[in-house]
Amino acid sequence: MPINPHLVNSRMFIPGGNVFACAHKTMIFIAFLLMASSCGGRLGDMEGKTVFRYNEAGNITSLDPLYARNQANIWAVSQLFSSLVELDEDLAVRPSIAERWEISGDGRTYTFTLRGDVFFHDNECFPGGEGRKVVAGDFVYSLSRLTDPALNAPGAWVMNQVARLEDGRPDIHAPDDSTLVIHLQQAFPPFIGLLSMQYCAAVPREAVEFHGADFRRNPVGAGPFRFQYWKEGVKLVFRKNDRYFEFEDGERLPHLDAVAISFIIDRQTAFLEFVKGELDFLSGVDASYKDELLTPAGELQPKYRERFQKISMPFLNTEYLGILVREDGLPADWPLREVKLRQAINYGFDREKMLRFLRNNIGTPAHAGFVPVGMPGFTENSGGYGFEPERARQLLEEAGYPGGSGLPAITLLTNQAYQDIAQYIQFELSRIGMQVGIDVMPPATLREMMAKGEARFFRASWIADYPDAENYLALFYSPNKSPAGPNYTHFSHPEYDRLYEKSLSITNDSLRFDIYRRLDSMVIRHAPVVPLFYDQSVRFVPHTVEHMGNNPLNHLDLRRLRVSAGE
């Protein structure tokens, strides 16, 4: 089964409010200005042109799509490369380099017909420096590259469903320059969505062989922008690809002339740059400025409404608490073996209040299942939990702990970024008689404990890689128990496994979604997890920015974006 590489969300909350922190931020900002000025000439010929400027607080480690595993890399790489297919704002698969495709009746053979007007960017790796046409053989090379063990590609799992030839290579071939054929081991309906991922982008063999290990900073793709300049940790610049293959209203995309990415680590400093007009885009809400920017209800503060607009939509990320429920290897007195206690936790705290006071209403309370809002097949009728403290107390009594009497204390593992949520849940559950301790640890330590099956009660999140609920339901499939897979709770149920396996062979979406709903309801009923909230992507741009693309996978699509001069 595909294994999702995401384990724990890594939002960074940077506390402020003391002299040292303020001085430190000032030093960072001054250093940034000095460094940025040293590369200003890279955009010196852009007077009168439209340049979209955004900051990346996380480090971009590579511009090779093979390593596009986190948001920072994905956002940058997606401007430079194109894949066979892409996802629209409703997560529907639409053509990109492939103008059409056919799937065999048994769901195992995918045949793509490629456009004939797609060219790689000009680069010295090509004869004469002029980019050549993209052909089907480029996808044979690019997708096979994912499986090269020497490259240790984090997206190698995308090819898990592809059949193998006798020599071990994936069964992908190109009968001619415009036709690509992929054979799967068995039907796997989400596969077409996987091919939209940046891991699967077209890469020219010539560029990889010419630049070698330095291809990571000398990318050559067929995307809407081409690479120009990168001073790591300081500035990254892309220029418009004048040969990009997509048009809109008779005009070749993209509309922008360039994209400039800065790397200010301190998020409050980046916020100040945005307010000053030095950046055109702010993504997410950090604790250091959230109350300055947003009201408690999650709306823009009045003083910013005339200058900026807030853009939000569901983001396929479920924040949750996980509970280890395996039958072996746990102390006999581990209380959360009992399903009624797990259900009591789910009923025992107010999710609306949690979002209102701790996240300025950014997100949706998780009152449905584990599959989040925005995912095709999502339903509100999964038998989820609301805030019912009396029901929680009743479950405690039915489990043999009236008023919490005799119930051993349990410890919730979390990281510093989510300590406030852990403390909120700790307080709320104490009111129904459950005593919860909190152990704050580094994210890497928590991930390791989860992977080893050592975390009994933990905060985590699950971010979708592709638009199919299977991506979430795989967390409760028995063969995926960690460390072999992402089943960190070690939930096991024969009927669940049977239905899950059945869903994989069903190509009819409505029938498959019906099974997904049954699986999601089963998870909620047995309560190996406590869904907290379904996330939202939140973006802020000046009113001069129009047509920013997005979807529930939080993609950054700049092809149709326009920046006007304003008043």
C-alpha positions in Angstrom: 0.0 0.0 0.0 1.2 3.6 -0.5 2.7 5.0 2.6 2.0 8.6 3.4 5.4 10.3 4.3 3.6 12.9 6.5 3.5 12.0 10.2 3.3 15.1 12.4 2.4 18.7 11.3 5.4 21.0 11.7 3.9 24.5 12.1 6.3 26.7 14.0 5.0 29.1 16.7 7.6 31.6 17.7 7.0 33.3 21.0 7.7 36.9 21.5 7.4 39.6 24.1 10.8 39.8 25.7 13.8 42.0 25.0 16.0 39.2 23.8 13.4 38.0 21.3 12.9 41.5 19.9 16.6 42.1 19.5 17.0 38.8 17.9 14.3 39.5 15.4 15.7 42.9 14.6 19.1 41.3 13.9 17.5 38.8 11.6 15.6 41.5 9.7 18.8 43.7 9.2 20.7 40.7 8.0 18.0 39.9 5.6 18.0 43.4 4.1 21.7 43.2 3.6 21.6 39.8 2.0 18.7 40.7 -0.2 20.4 43.9 -1.5 23.3 41.8 -2.6 21.2 40.0 -5.2 18.9 42.9 -6.2 20.5 43.0 -9.6 19.0 39.7 -10.5 15.7 41.5 -10.9 17.2 44.7 -12.2 15.7 44.4 -15.7 12.2 43.9 -14.3 11.1 47.5 -14.1 7.6 47.8 -15.4 7.1 44.0 -15.1 5.0 42.1 -12.7 6.9 40.2 -10.0 5.1 38.2 -7.4 7.0 38.1 -4.1 6.5 35.6 -1.3 8.5 34.4 1.6 9.4 30.8 2.5 10.1 30.4 6.2 11.0 26.8 5.7 14.1 25.8 3.9 13.9 24.7 0.3 16.3 21.8 0.1 16.0 20.8 -3.6 14.4 21.9 -6.8 14.5 18.4 -8.1 10.9 17.1 -8.2 12.2 13.7 -7.0 12.5 15.3 -3.5 9.3 17.4 -3.5 8.1 16.0 -0.2 7.2 19.1 1.8 5.3 22.2 1.1 8.3 24.5 0.7 9.8 22.2 -2.0 6.4 21.4 -3.6 5.4 25.1 -4.0 8.7 26.0 -5.7 9.0 22.8 -7.9 5.4 23.1 -9.1 6.3 26.5 -10.8 9.1 24.8 -12.8 7.7 21.4 -13.7 4.6 19.8 -15.2 3.2 16.3 -15.0 0.9 14.1 -17.1 -2.2 15.3 -15.2 -3.1 17.9 -12.6 -5.8 18.7 -10.0 -8.2 21.5 -10.3 -9.7 23.5 -7.4 -12.2 20.8 -6.8 -9.6 18.1 -6.8 -10.8 16.7 -10.1 -8.1 15.2 -12.3 -7.6 17.2 -15.5 -5.2 17.0 -18.5 -1.8 18.6 -18.3 1.0 17.3 -20.6 -1.3 14.3 -21.3 -4.2 15.6 -23.4 -6.3 12.5 -22.7 -6.0 9.0 -21.2 -7.9 5.7 -21.1 -8.1 3.1 -18.3 -8.7 -0.5 -19.2 -11.9 -2.2 -18.0 -10.0 -4.2 -15.3 -8.4 -0.9 -14.0 -4.9 -2.1 -14.5 -3.7 -0.4 -17.7 -3.4 3.3 -18.2 -2.7 4.7 -21.7 -1.9 8.4 -22.0 -1.7 10.4 -25.2 0.6 13.4 -24.9 0.3 16.9 -26.3 2.7 17.7 -29.1 3.4 21.3 -28.1 5.2 21.0 -24.7 8.9 21.9 -24.5 11.5 21.7 -21.8 13.1 25.0 -20.8 16.1 26.2 -22.7 19.2 25.0 -21.0 22.9 24.3 -21.8 22.2 20.5 -21.5 20.5 20.6 -24.9 22.3 21.0 -28.2 22.4 24.7 -29.0 20.8 25.4 -25.6 17.2 25.2 -26.9 14.8 23.1 -25.0 13.4 20.1 -26.9 9.9 18.7 -27.1 8.6 16.5 -24.2 8.0 13.0 -25.3 6.6 9.8 -23.7 10.0 8.4 -23.1 10.7 11.3 -20.7 8.0 9.9 -18.4 9.4 6.4 -18.7 12.6 7.9 -17.5 11.1 10.2 -14.9 8.8 7.6 -13.3 11.4 4.9 -13.3 13.9 7.3 -11.7 11.6 7.3 -8.6 12.3 3.6 -8.1 16.1 3.9 -8.3 17.3 2.8 -4.8 20.5 4.8 -5.2 18.5 8.0 -5.2 16.4 7.2 -2.1 13.4 9.1 -3.4 10.8 9.9 -0.7 8.1 9.5 -3.3 9.1 6.0 -4.4 5.9 4.7 -2.8 3.9 6.2 -5.6 5.2 3.4 -7.8 4.2 0.6 -5.4 1.1 -0.2 -7.4 3.0 -0.4 -10.7 3.7 -3.9 -12.1 7.4 -4.9 -12.4 9.2 -6.3 -15.4 11.5 -9.4 -15.0 14.5 -7.1 -14.4 12.7 -5.3 -11.6 12.0 -2.1 -13.5 8.5 -0.6 -13.4 6.2 -1.8 -16.3 6.1 1.6 -18.0 6.8 1.9 -21.8 6.4 4.3 -24.7 5.2 2.7 -28.0 5.9 6.1 -29.6 6.7 9.7 -28.7 3.1 10.6 -27.9 1.9 7.4 -26.2 2.7 6.2 -22.6 1.4 3.0 -21.1 1.5 2.1 -17.4 0.6 -1.4 -16.1 -0.5 -1.8 -12.5 -0.3 -5.0 -10.4 -4.0 -4.7 -9.6 -6.7 -2.1 -9.9 -6.1 1.0 -7.7 -8.5 3.8 -8.5 -6.5 6.6 -6.7 -3.6 6.0 -9.0 -4.5 8.7 -11.6 -4.5 11.2 -8.8 -1.1 10.1 -7.6 0.3 11.0 -11.1 -0.5 14.7 -10.4 2.1 14.8 -7.7 5.4 16.7 -8.4 7.3 13.4 -7.8 5.9 12.4 -11.2 6.9 15.5 -13.2 8.6 15.3 -16.5 12.4 15.5 -16.2 14.8 15.4 -19.2 17.5 12.8 -18.9 20.0 15.2 -20.5 19.7 17.7 -17.7 20.1 15.1 -15.0 23.2 13.6 -16.6 24.7 17.0 -17.5 24.3 18.6 -14.1 24.7 15.5 -12.1 24.2 15.9 -8.3 23.9 19.7 -9.0 20.5 19.1 -10.8 18.9 20.0 -7.5 19.9 23.7 -8.0 19.9 23.6 -11.8 16.3 22.4 -12.6 15.0 22.0 -16.1 11.3 21.3 -16.5 8.3 22.2 -18.7 6.4 24.3 -16.2 5.0 27.9 -16.4 8.3 29.4 -15.0 11.9 28.7 -15.6 14.8 28.8 -13.2 17.0 31.9 -13.1 18.8 32.3 -9.8 19.1 30.8 -6.3 21.3 32.0 -3.5 20.3 29.5 -0.8 18.7 31.0 2.3 18.6 34.4 0.6 16.7 34.7 -2.7 15.2 32.4 -5.4 14.0 33.8 -8.7 12.0 32.3 -11.5 11.2 33.9 -14.8 8.2 33.5 -17.1 8.4 30.5 -19.5 7.6 32.2 -22.9 7.0 28.7 -24.4 4.6 27.4 -21.8 1.9 25.3 -23.5 -1.3 26.6 -21.8 -3.3 29.6 -22.9 -6.2 31.4 -21.4 -8.5 33.7 -23.4 -6.0 33.6 -26.2 -3.1 34.7 -24.0 -0.2 32.4 -23.2 0.1 31.7 -19.5 1.5 32.7 -17.0 0.5 36.3 -16.7 3.3 37.1 -14.3 6.8 38.0 -15.5 8.7 36.6 -12.5 8.4 35.0 -9.1 10.8 36.1 -6.3 11.1 34.0 -3.1 12.8 35.2 0.0 13.8 33.2 3.1 13.0 35.1 6.2 13.0 32.6 9.0 11.3 34.7 11.6 7.6 34.7 10.9 6.8 37.9 12.7 9.5 39.7 10.6 7.9 38.2 7.4 4.5 39.5 8.6 5.9 43.0 9.0 7.4 42.9 5.5 4.0 41.9 4.1 2.3 44.8 5.9 4.9 47.2 4.6 4.2 46.0 1.0 7.5 44.2 0.5 5.8 40.8 0.1 2.6 40.0 -2.0 1.6 36.9 -0.1 1.3 35.6 3.5 0.4 32.0 4.1 -0.9 30.6 7.4 -1.4 32.3 10.7 1.4 32.2 13.3 0.9 32.9 17.0 3.3 35.8 16.9 0.9 37.9 14.8 -2.5 36.1 14.7 -4.3 38.5 17.1 -2.8 41.5 15.3 -4.1 40.3 12.0 -7.3 38.5 12.9 -10.3 39.0 15.2 -11.2 36.2 17.6 -13.9 35.2 15.0 -11.2 34.7 12.4 -11.9 37.8 10.3 -9.4 40.5 9.2 -8.9 43.2 11.8 -10.7 46.4 10.6 -7.5 48.3 10.0 -6.3 45.8 7.4 -9.5 45.2 5.4 -9.0 48.0 2.9 -5.6 46.7 2.0 -5.7 43.0 2.2 -8.0 40.1 1.4 -8.2 36.8 3.3 -8.6 33.6 1.2 -9.4 30.4 2.9 -10.7 26.9 2.0 -10.6 23.4 3.4 -7.1 21.9 3.6 -6.9 18.1 3.6 -5.3 17.8 7.0 -7.0 16.1 10.0 -5.6 17.0 13.4 -6.2 14.3 15.9 -5.2 12.4 19.1 -4.1 8.8 18.5 -4.6 6.0 21.1 -2.6 2.8 21.0 -5.2 0.0 21.1 -3.2 -3.2 20.3 -3.9 -6.3 22.3 -0.3 -7.2 23.2 2.7 -5.4 24.7 0.8 -2.9 26.7 0.6 -2.8 30.6 -2.4 -4.5 32.0 -3.5 -1.3 33.6 -3.5 0.7 30.4 -7.0 2.2 30.7 -7.6 3.2 27.1 -7.9 -0.3 26.0 -11.5 0.2 27.0 -13.5 1.6 24.1 -15.9 3.5 26.4 -13.1 5.5 27.8 -11.9 6.4 24.3 -15.4 7.5 23.5 -15.6 9.5 26.7 -12.6 11.5 25.6 -14.2 12.2 22.2 -17.4 13.5 24.0 -15.5 15.3 26.8 -14.3 18.6 25.2 -15.7 21.4 23.2 -14.1 21.6 19.7 -15.8 24.8 18.8 -14.4 26.6 21.8 -11.0 25.2 21.2 -10.9 26.6 17.7 -12.4 29.9 18.7 -9.9 30.6 21.5 -6.8 28.9 20.3 -6.9 29.2 16.5 -9.1 32.3 15.8 -11.7 30.0 14.2 -9.2 28.8 11.6 -10.4 25.2 10.9 -13.6 23.2 11.2 -14.5 21.2 14.3 -14.1 17.5 13.7 -17.6 16.3 14.4 -17.7 13.8 11.5 -15.2 11.1 10.8 -11.4 10.9 10.3 -11.7 11.8 6.6 -11.7 15.6 6.4 -13.9 18.2 4.9 -13.0 18.8 1.3 -12.1 15.2 0.5 -14.3 13.7 -2.2 -16.6 11.3 -0.5 -16.6 13.2 2.8 -19.8 12.9 4.8 -21.1 14.5 7.9 -23.0 11.2 8.8 -20.0 9.2 10.1 -21.4 9.0 13.6 -18.9 11.6 14.9 -18.8 13.2 18.4 -20.0 16.5 19.7 -19.5 18.0 23.1 -21.6 15.9 25.5 -20.0 16.0 29.0 -22.9 14.2 30.6 -22.6 11.4 28.0 -18.9 11.3 28.7 -19.5 10.9 32.5 -22.0 8.2 31.8 -19.4 6.3 29.7 -16.9 6.6 32.6 -19.4 5.1 35.0 -20.3 2.3 32.5 -16.5 1.5 32.2 -16.3 1.1 36.0 -14.9 4.6 36.9 -17.8 6.7 38.2 -16.7 10.3 38.4 -13.3 9.1 37.3 -12.8 7.3 40.6 -10.0 4.8 40.4 -9.1 5.8 36.8 -5.3 5.9 36.4 -3.8 9.1 35.0 -2.9 9.0 31.3 -0.2 11.0 29.6 -0.7 12.9 26.3 2.5 13.2 24.1 2.8 16.4 22.0 5.3 18.9 20.7 5.6 22.6 21.7 3.6 23.9 18.8 0.5 22.1 20.1 1.1 22.4 23.8 -1.8 24.9 24.1 -4.3 22.4 22.6 -3.0 19.7 24.9 -3.5 21.9 27.9 -7.0 22.8 26.8 -7.9 19.1 26.5 -6.2 18.4 29.8 -8.5 21.0 31.5 -11.7 20.0 29.7 -11.2 16.3 30.5 -10.5 17.0 34.2 -14.0 18.4 34.4 -15.5 15.0 33.6 -13.1 13.2 36.0 -10.2 12.1 33.7 -6.7 13.2 34.8 -4.3 13.8 31.9 -0.6 14.6 32.1 1.3 16.3 29.2 4.7 15.3 27.9 6.2 17.9 25.5 8.9 16.6 23.3 10.7 17.4 20.0 8.7 16.6 16.9 11.3 14.1 15.7 11.2 12.2 19.0 7.4 11.9 18.9 7.5 10.7 15.3 10.0 8.1 16.2 7.9 6.9 19.1 4.8 6.7 16.9 6.7 4.8 14.2 7.9 2.2 16.8 4.5 1.8 18.4 5.7 3.3 21.7 3.4 6.3 21.8 0.2 5.3 23.7 -1.6 8.7 23.6 -0.3 11.3 21.2 -1.2 14.3 19.1 -0.6 14.0 15.4 -2.0 15.1 12.0 -2.5 13.5 8.7 -2.1 15.5 5.5 -3.4 14.0 2.2 -1.0 13.3 -0.6 -3.7 12.6 -3.2 -7.4 13.2 -3.4 -8.8 9.9 -2.3 -10.1 8.9 1.2 -8.1 5.7 1.0 -5.1 7.9 1.9 -6.8 8.3 5.4 -8.4 5.0 5.8 -5.0 3.2 5.2 -4.1 4.3 8.8 -6.4 1.7 10.2 -5.6 -1.3 7.9 -4.0 -4.1 10.0 -1.1 -4.8 7.6 -0.1 -1.1 7.9 0.7 -1.3 11.6 3.8 0.7 12.4 6.7 0.4 11.8 5.6 -1.3 8.5 3.1 1.5 7.7 1.1 4.4 9.1 -1.2 2.5 11.4 0.2 4.1 14.6 -2.7 3.1 16.8 -2.4 -0.6 15.8 -6.1 -0.7 15.3 -7.2 -4.1 13.9 -10.6 -5.4 12.9 -11.2 -8.2 10.4 -14.3 -6.6 8.9 -12.5 -3.3 8.5 -9.7 -5.1 6.6 -12.1 -7.0 4.4 -14.0 -3.8 3.4 -10.8 -1.8 2.9 -9.4 -4.5 0.5 -12.7 -4.7 -1.3 -12.7 -0.9 -1.9 -9.3 -1.1 -3.7 -10.8 -3.1 -6.6 -13.9 -0.9 -7.1 -13.5 1.6 -9.9 -17.0 3.1 -9.6 -16.6 6.2 -7.4 -20.0 6.2 -5.9 -19.7 2.5 -4.8 -16.2 3.0 -3.5 -17.2 6.1 -1.6 -20.1 4.2 0.1 -17.5 1.7 1.4 -15.3 4.5 2.5 -18.1 6.0 4.6 -18.7 2.6 6.3 -15.0 2.3 7.1 -14.9 5.8 8.5 -17.9 5.1 10.7 -16.3 2.0 12.0 -13.2 4.0 13.0 -15.3 6.5 14.8 -17.3 3.8 16.6 -14.2 2.0 17.9 -12.4 5.4 18.6 -8.7 4.6 18.2 -8.4 8.3 17.4 -9.9 11.5 18.7 -10.4 13.9 15.7 -9.8 17.5 16.8 -10.4 19.6 13.7 -10.2 19.7 9.9 -7.7 22.2 8.9 -8.0 25.2 6.5 -5.5 26.9 4.3 -5.4 30.6 5.0 -3.8 33.1 2.7 -3.5 36.9 2.7 -2.8 39.0 -0.4 -3.2 42.7 -1.2 -6.3 43.6 -3.2 -4.0 44.2 -6.1 -3.5 40.4 -6.4 -6.2 38.5 -8.4 -6.9 34.9 -9.4 -4.6 33.0 -7.0 -5.2 29.3 -7.6 -5.6 26.9 -4.7 -7.2 23.6 -3.8 -7.8 21.5 -0.7 -4.2 20.1 -1.1 -3.0 23.7 -0.5 -1.3 24.0 -3.9 0.2 27.2 -5.0 -0.9 27.8 -8.6 0.5 31.1 -10.0 -0.3 30.6 -13.7 -3.4 32.8 -13.8 -2.4 35.2 -11.1 -2.3 38.9 -11.9 -0.9 41.8 -10.0 -2.3 45.2 -10.8 -0.6 48.5 -10.1 -3.3 49.6 -7.6 -4.0 53.2 -6.9 
